[in-house]
């Protein structure tokens, strides 16, 4: 039975892959019988086609792999499965070929119709839109997955994970921000996350903070979660990191603040003013609360930034995120140029 419903899954993945490369063309074959999803896809593909045109890019090809994370329910008539889709998208701009990667999660419901299987419901997880403080408000032992299920309790208490933190705390000497090292760290850990650090359900800001730290940004340890910019791990079940390390809106406020030393940034007006290792933050609803963080890791042929992120793991994604399911026409951005010396 498993191979039968998976045939339907592979047809679905092929449709998504072709839609990314040729978003204006209706698929000739589909196993989806979810009318809401189909209507949303038509609107989305029209928007993406216009987005490609405005960016001046030519789609070349796509490669989408699928992995079944777990089977939630399975019987002879119905299967509910959580899957991860890894999409690699190749496009040309200005004579250069670019590749971007995105890994997204979905819950699919398959039902048997005669000898075939159809997808009657597609439920997309959009963790980038999660509540601003969800990452720190949930009790550690009762943390929930993106599908509402209880996650395991955190690991046992851990020591200070990176001994360079100690030098960052005690040194009064300014250090140069190593942009290439921040970007290299981002490219190393965008997919799975560095296991030496806690990996959150909403992991984007924790990941960006790690990248800044890898680039030489010194820890500002205060011992108070509401102040400074610091990370120490777990002490038993108690979380030892500042809000600014792990929460997008808190990092936004920290980078916007004025200080004479340590991690500092300048707000700039346009994305083309950014450099490697700089930070972009996203307010999906335009209400002044920033819910997502990314770090600049490359540039396209037109000099526009490409970014990495986690939560929805992304590598060299175009900065404006208009292909994201979290994006709305109210989305506002904040562009931070990290100081060269910290």
N, C-alpha and C positions, 0 to 999 in steps of 0.2 A: 504493500500500500504506500509505503514511504516514497518509493521511486515514482509512483503515479502522481502524487500531489506535487512532488518536486519538479516534474516536467512542466506543470503550470507555473511554478515559481520561476523557472528558467526563461519561459516565454515572457513573463512579466519583466524580468531583469533586462532582457533583450529590448523590450519596448522602451524602458526607461533610458537605456544606453543610446538607442537611436534617437529618442526625443531630445536628448542633450545635444547631439550633433546636428540634427535637422529638426529644430523645434516647430517648424511650420507645417510639417508633413504628418497627416493622420496615419496611425499604424494600420497595417493591413491585417494583422493578427493580434488579438488580445484575449487574455483569460479573465480580465477584470469585469465584474458585473456590479460594481459599486458606482451608481450614477453620481453621487456627490463627488467622489474622487475624480471621476472622468471629467466632470465640469470644471473642477479646480485645476486639473492638469491642462485643459485647453486654454484657460485663462493664463496659467503660469507659462506655458510654452510660447504663447503670443508675446508676453512680456519679455521673456528671455530672448526671443528673436529680435525684438526692438533694442534690447540691451546690447546684443552682439553688434548690431548695426551702429549704434552710437559709439561704441568702443572701437570700431573699425577693425574687428577681428574676423578671421575666417576659420570656422571650426574645421578640424581635420579628421579626428576620429576620437572615439571613446572606448574605454575598456572598463567594464563594471563586473566586479566579482561579488559573490554573495556567500555568506556563511550563516548557517543556522545556529543561533545562540542557544536556543532551547525550545522544546516543544511544550507549550503550556497545556494543551489538551489535544488528545488524539483518539479517534474512534473510527469505525468504518465509514461514517458519513461526514465527519467534520475534523479539521485540523486547525489549531491555532498555534502559530509559531512566531517567535521573535527572531528577526534576522538582521544582520549587519551588511550594508551595501557599501563597498569600496569602489568609488568612481574615480578613474583617471581620465582627464579631459585634455586633449591636445588641440592647440589652436595656433594660427599664424598671425603675427602682427609685425608690420614693418620689416618683413624679410626674416624675422626670427620665429622659431617654434618654441612655444611655451607649454608646460605641463602643470596642471593643478590637480590635487588629490583632495577628496572629501569622503569621510566615512560617516554614514548616517544609519540610524536604527529605525526599524518599523515592526509593527505587529500585524501580521496578516492572518485573515480567517479564510480558510479554504472549505468548500462544501462539494460533495460528490453529486454530480448530475449525470445519471446513467453511468457510462464508462469514463467520463471526463471529470476533471476537477476545475472549479471556478473560484476566483477570489471575490468574495462578497463584501469584504471590509478591509480597508487599509487605514491603520492608525499610526500616524507619524508622531514620534517623540520630537519635541522642539525644546530641549533643555536650555537653549540659549535665552528663552523667554521666562525662565523660572524667576520666582520672586527674588528681589534684590538681596535679601539676607538669608535666603533658604540655606545657603551653605554653612551658616553659623548658628541658625536658630534651632535646627533639628538636634534632639538629644543624640549623642554619639551612638549609644546602644540601640537606638530606634530609628536609625537613618533609613530612608526609603529609596528604592530604585526609581528610575524614570517611569516605571509602570505601577508604582505604588506598593511594591513588595518590600518587606523588611530586609535590609542588608545585614551582613555579619557585623558583629561588634568590632571596633577598631583594634589594631594590633597592640601588643603590650607596649609599655612606655619605652620611649626611644631617647637616646642621648642627642645632644646637638649634632646634626647630621653632617655638617660641613665645617671642618675646623677653621677654614678661612674666615668664618663668621667672627671668630674671636679677634682676629686682626682688624676686621671691619668695625668692630665695636670700639676698640681701644685706640685706633690710629686717628690722629688729627690731621694727617697729611692728605691732601687731595690726591685722588687717583684718576687716571684717564679711563673713561668708559670705553671698553673694548667692543665696538659694535659688531665686528666680524665674529667674535667669540659668542656674543649673545645670539646672533643669527644662526651660528653653527649648532649651538645647543638646541635652539628651537627646531632646527631640521633633524637633529638626532632624536628628540623625544616627542615629536608632534603626534605620533601614532599611538603609542602604548603608555607614555608617561614614565618618568624616572621612578623606579620602584623605591629609591632611597627617600622619597618624599611621600607624604600622604596623597592619595589620588581621590579627589572629591567627585561626587556626582556632577556638580557644577564646577568644573576644573579650570575654566579659562583664565581666571586671574591668578590662581596658584601657579599655573604654567607660565604666564607672562612674568610673574615675580621671579620665578626660578631663572628665566632667561635673563632678566635684568641683573640678577645676582651673578650669573655665569659671566656676564660682561663686566663685572667688577663693582657693581653698585653695592656700597657698604650697608650692612645691616644697621638699623637704628633701633636698638633693643631698649624698650622701656619697661617690659614686664606687664604693661597694661594693654589690653586688646584694643582699646579705643585710640591709642596713640602709637606713634612710631611706625616702623615698617620692619617686621621681624618674623622669624619662624624657628621653632625649636622641636616641633613634633608633638607627640602625646606624652603626658605624664599620667599613667593609669588611664582613666577614661576622660581626663581633662585635656581640652585642646590648648596647645601652646603655640599660637600664632596670632598676629594682629589682624584685625578686620581688613586693614589696607593690603595685607599680603594675599588675602583669599576672596575678597568681595569687590566686584567691579566698581560700584559706586564709591566705596571707601578708598580704593586706589585712585580713583578720579579726584577725590577731594585731597588726597595726600599729594599727588603730583601737582595739583593746582595751588598748593600752599607755598608760602615764601619761607625759605630757610637759607642759612649762610653756608651750609655744608651738607654732605650726604646726597642721597638721591633727589635730584632736582630736575625740573623740566620747564619748558616754555610752551605755552599754547600757541599754535600757529593756525593760520586761517585756511590753508589749502593742503590737500594731501601731497601734492608735488613738492612741498617744502620739507617733507620728511626724509630721513636717512635710515640706513640699516639700524635695527635695534630700537627704533622709535615705536611709540605705542598709539594705537587707535582704539577709542572706546565708543560704544554704541548704545543709544537710547532709542529702543524700538518704537516707543509710543510718543516720543517727543514731549514727555512730561517732566524732564529734568532729572530722571533717575536712570543711571547707566547700568545696563544689564550684561554687557559682554565686553571682553577685552581681547585684542589681538596685538601681535608684534610684527613689525616690518622685517621681512627676510629676503626680499628680492624686488626687482622692478621690471615692468614690461618694456617693450621696445619704445613705448611713448614716454617712459620715465615715470609712470604711475606705480604706486607701491603695491606689492603683493604681500600677503600676510599669512602667518601661521596662527593656529588656534587649537585649543582643546575644548572639551565638552562635546561639540561636534568636531571631531578631529579633522583639521584642514591644513594643507601645505600649499603655499604659493597661490593663495586664493585672491581674486581681485578685491581690492580694499573695500568697495562699497557694499558688498554682500547682497546685491540685489537678486541673487539666485537662492538666497537663504529662505527657508520657510518662516523664519522669525522676522524677516524684513517687512516693513509696512511703508506706505507713502508718507508717514509721519516721522520716520526714522531720522534722528539727529546724530551727528558725529562730533567727537572731540579729538583733536590731533595734538599729541604731545611729542615735542622734540626734546629728547633727553640731553641734558648738558654734557658737553665733551669732558669736563672735569667735575668729579663728584667729591 
